[in-house]
Amino acid sequence: MCKSVAENDSQNSQLILDAIAALKDQPGALLPILHKIQNSLNFVPETAIPLIAKALNLSNADVHGVVSFYHHFRHTKPGVHVIQICRAESCQSMGAKALEQHARQILEIDYHQTTDDGQFTLEPVYCLGNCACSPSVRVADEIYSDMNTQKFDELLKNLHSRSTKVEAL
């Protein structure tokens, strides 16, 4: 059975408060708190900003500035599958620009956006350390090498198939 939005919001708020309580007395606590929230929720909700600011005696602008400065922190809930396309020099020289264009077109989104069905979020990444097998794409902790448009389409098909199986359970 699906949880209501109110239940999820309540759980998220408690998780945020727990992260703040656990780390607020640590020197330089802002980044560890943000990382803990991001790792737990996969994003840093806007509702977390004033809570963190108050606990650390910072302004909302200070906290928001840090969240918006670092590309790692997401401002909105990502899709089920976050697809990162490497944009480093090696990948660019081996066709990543064409791959980016194809991904945007087939998913009908741009970087930092999520498909309407909530399945896919597209993000740039600036090196996956897989230069010998460029271009590369990462989904979760798995890196896909020598990526091209045909392989990308197959990857999307497989990821969508996985999501469908999970939803059926």
SEBASE-955434 format. One record per residue (C-alpha): residue in one letter; chain; x, y negated, z negated. Coordinates in steps of 0.05 Angstrom, whole numbers. Each point is the difference from the previous one (the first is absolute). Example, Ala and Ser with C-alpha at 12.3 -4.5 7.8 and 13.67 -1.06 7.14 Angstrom:
% residues 2
@res:A	chain:A	x:246	y:90	z:-156
@res:S	chain:A	x:27	y:-69	z:13
% end
This chain:
% residues 169
@res:M	chain:A	x:0	y:0	z:0
@res:C	chain:A	x:26	y:-70	z:17
@res:K	chain:A	x:15	y:-50	z:-54
@res:S	chain:A	x:-37	y:-66	z:1
@res:V	chain:A	x:37	y:-64	z:17
@res:A	chain:A	x:-11	y:-23	z:-72
@res:E	chain:A	x:34	y:63	z:-27
@res:N	chain:A	x:59	y:-10	z:47
@res:D	chain:A	x:7	y:-73	z:-19
@res:S	chain:A	x:-3	y:18	z:-74
@res:Q	chain:A	x:54	y:54	z:10
@res:N	chain:A	x:43	y:-48	z:40
@res:S	chain:A	x:-7	y:-54	z:-54
@res:Q	chain:A	x:20	y:49	z:-54
@res:L	chain:A	x:60	y:24	z:41
@res:I	chain:A	x:22	y:-72	z:10
@res:L	chain:A	x:-7	y:-16	z:-74
@res:D	chain:A	x:38	y:64	z:-19
@res:A	chain:A	x:57	y:-18	z:48
@res:I	chain:A	x:5	y:-70	z:-30
@res:A	chain:A	x:-1	y:26	z:-72
@res:A	chain:A	x:53	y:52	z:14
@res:L	chain:A	x:49	y:-47	z:34
@res:K	chain:A	x:-14	y:-73	z:-21
@res:D	chain:A	x:54	y:-2	z:-53
@res:Q	chain:A	x:54	y:25	z:47
@res:P	chain:A	x:48	y:-54	z:26
@res:G	chain:A	x:-21	y:-20	z:70
@res:A	chain:A	x:-66	y:37	z:-8
@res:L	chain:A	x:-36	y:-29	z:60
@res:L	chain:A	x:30	y:45	z:54
@res:P	chain:A	x:-5	y:64	z:-41
@res:I	chain:A	x:-73	y:-16	z:-14
@res:L	chain:A	x:-15	y:-14	z:73
@res:H	chain:A	x:35	y:64	z:21
@res:K	chain:A	x:-38	y:41	z:-51
@res:I	chain:A	x:-67	y:-28	z:24
@res:Q	chain:A	x:19	y:9	z:74
@res:N	chain:A	x:24	y:71	z:-12
@res:S	chain:A	x:-65	y:18	z:-36
@res:L	chain:A	x:-52	y:-36	z:44
@res:N	chain:A	x:40	y:-6	z:65
@res:F	chain:A	x:-11	y:-76	z:-3
@res:V	chain:A	x:0	y:-58	z:-49
@res:P	chain:A	x:-72	y:-25	z:-7
@res:E	chain:A	x:-13	y:-75	z:-5
@res:T	chain:A	x:-33	y:14	z:-67
@res:A	chain:A	x:68	y:22	z:-27
@res:I	chain:A	x:33	y:-68	z:12
@res:P	chain:A	x:-32	y:-40	z:-57
@res:L	chain:A	x:7	y:58	z:-48
@res:I	chain:A	x:74	y:7	z:14
@res:A	chain:A	x:10	y:-76	z:-2
@res:K	chain:A	x:-34	y:-6	z:-68
@res:A	chain:A	x:39	y:58	z:-30
@res:L	chain:A	x:68	y:-27	z:24
@res:N	chain:A	x:-16	y:-73	z:-12
@res:L	chain:A	x:6	y:-17	z:73
@res:S	chain:A	x:-45	y:-38	z:47
@res:N	chain:A	x:-45	y:37	z:49
@res:A	chain:A	x:41	y:-33	z:55
@res:D	chain:A	x:65	y:29	z:-27
@res:V	chain:A	x:-28	y:71	z:2
@res:H	chain:A	x:-34	y:-10	z:67
@res:G	chain:A	x:65	y:-28	z:28
@res:V	chain:A	x:38	y:63	z:-19
@res:V	chain:A	x:-54	y:46	z:27
@res:S	chain:A	x:-3	y:-37	z:66
@res:F	chain:A	x:76	y:-7	z:7
@res:Y	chain:A	x:15	y:74	z:-1
@res:H	chain:A	x:-26	y:39	z:60
@res:H	chain:A	x:-4	y:63	z:-42
@res:F	chain:A	x:-60	y:-25	z:-39
@res:R	chain:A	x:-67	y:8	z:34
@res:H	chain:A	x:-57	y:-48	z:-15
@res:T	chain:A	x:-56	y:46	z:23
@res:K	chain:A	x:-14	y:73	z:-7
@res:P	chain:A	x:36	y:38	z:57
@res:G	chain:A	x:-30	y:53	z:44
@res:V	chain:A	x:4	y:74	z:-16
@res:H	chain:A	x:62	y:4	z:45
@res:V	chain:A	x:51	y:-56	z:1
@res:I	chain:A	x:39	y:2	z:65
@res:Q	chain:A	x:66	y:-36	z:-1
@res:I	chain:A	x:36	y:-14	z:66
@res:C	chain:A	x:74	y:-14	z:-5
@res:R	chain:A	x:20	y:-67	z:29
@res:A	chain:A	x:75	y:4	z:-11
@res:E	chain:A	x:48	y:-11	z:58
@res:S	chain:A	x:11	y:73	z:17
@res:C	chain:A	x:-74	y:15	z:4
@res:Q	chain:A	x:-13	y:-64	z:39
@res:S	chain:A	x:53	y:20	z:51
@res:M	chain:A	x:-32	y:69	z:7
@res:G	chain:A	x:-72	y:-22	z:14
@res:A	chain:A	x:-31	y:-22	z:-66
@res:K	chain:A	x:-30	y:-63	z:32
@res:A	chain:A	x:-40	y:42	z:49
@res:L	chain:A	x:-20	y:46	z:-57
@res:E	chain:A	x:-23	y:-60	z:-42
@res:Q	chain:A	x:-43	y:-25	z:57
@res:H	chain:A	x:-30	y:68	z:10
@res:A	chain:A	x:-14	y:9	z:-74
@res:R	chain:A	x:-34	y:-68	z:-4
@res:Q	chain:A	x:-42	y:15	z:61
@res:I	chain:A	x:-21	y:70	z:-18
@res:L	chain:A	x:-15	y:-17	z:-73
@res:E	chain:A	x:-31	y:-68	z:19
@res:I	chain:A	x:38	y:-34	z:-58
@res:D	chain:A	x:63	y:-40	z:-11
@res:Y	chain:A	x:53	y:8	z:-53
@res:H	chain:A	x:-25	y:-5	z:-71
@res:Q	chain:A	x:-71	y:18	z:21
@res:T	chain:A	x:-43	y:61	z:-11
@res:T	chain:A	x:-46	y:34	z:50
@res:D	chain:A	x:-75	y:-11	z:-11
@res:D	chain:A	x:-8	y:73	z:-22
@res:G	chain:A	x:53	y:-9	z:-55
@res:Q	chain:A	x:43	y:55	z:29
@res:F	chain:A	x:62	y:-36	z:24
@res:T	chain:A	x:42	y:-60	z:-21
@res:L	chain:A	x:56	y:-23	z:45
@res:E	chain:A	x:63	y:-30	z:-30
@res:P	chain:A	x:69	y:-20	z:26
@res:V	chain:A	x:61	y:26	z:-35
@res:Y	chain:A	x:70	y:-24	z:14
@res:C	chain:A	x:41	y:64	z:-4
@res:L	chain:A	x:-18	y:72	z:-16
@res:G	chain:A	x:73	y:22	z:3
@res:N	chain:A	x:-15	y:47	z:58
@res:C	chain:A	x:37	y:-40	z:54
@res:A	chain:A	x:28	y:61	z:36
@res:C	chain:A	x:-72	y:22	z:15
@res:S	chain:A	x:-31	y:-67	z:19
@res:P	chain:A	x:-54	y:-23	z:3
@res:S	chain:A	x:-27	y:24	z:-67
@res:V	chain:A	x:-66	y:-3	z:-36
@res:R	chain:A	x:-16	y:16	z:-73
@res:V	chain:A	x:-66	y:23	z:-29
@res:A	chain:A	x:2	y:11	z:-75
@res:D	chain:A	x:68	y:32	z:-13
@res:E	chain:A	x:6	y:33	z:68
@res:I	chain:A	x:43	y:-30	z:56
@res:Y	chain:A	x:-17	y:16	z:72
@res:S	chain:A	x:59	y:-6	z:48
@res:D	chain:A	x:7	y:-14	z:75
@res:M	chain:A	x:-70	y:-30	z:-1
@res:N	chain:A	x:-34	y:-19	z:64
@res:T	chain:A	x:-72	y:-17	z:19
@res:Q	chain:A	x:-19	y:72	z:14
@res:K	chain:A	x:29	y:24	z:-67
@res:F	chain:A	x:-34	y:-58	z:-35
@res:D	chain:A	x:-68	y:19	z:27
@res:E	chain:A	x:12	y:72	z:-23
@res:L	chain:A	x:21	y:-25	z:-69
@res:L	chain:A	x:-65	y:-41	z:-6
@res:K	chain:A	x:-41	y:60	z:21
@res:N	chain:A	x:34	y:44	z:-52
@res:L	chain:A	x:-7	y:-53	z:-55
@res:H	chain:A	x:-74	y:-10	z:17
@res:S	chain:A	x:-10	y:75	z:-1
@res:R	chain:A	x:32	y:4	z:-70
@res:S	chain:A	x:-46	y:-55	z:-25
@res:T	chain:A	x:-61	y:35	z:27
@res:K	chain:A	x:19	y:65	z:-35
@res:V	chain:A	x:10	y:-37	z:-67
@res:E	chain:A	x:-67	y:-35	z:7
@res:A	chain:A	x:-34	y:67	z:12
@res:L	chain:A	x:24	y:26	z:-67
% end
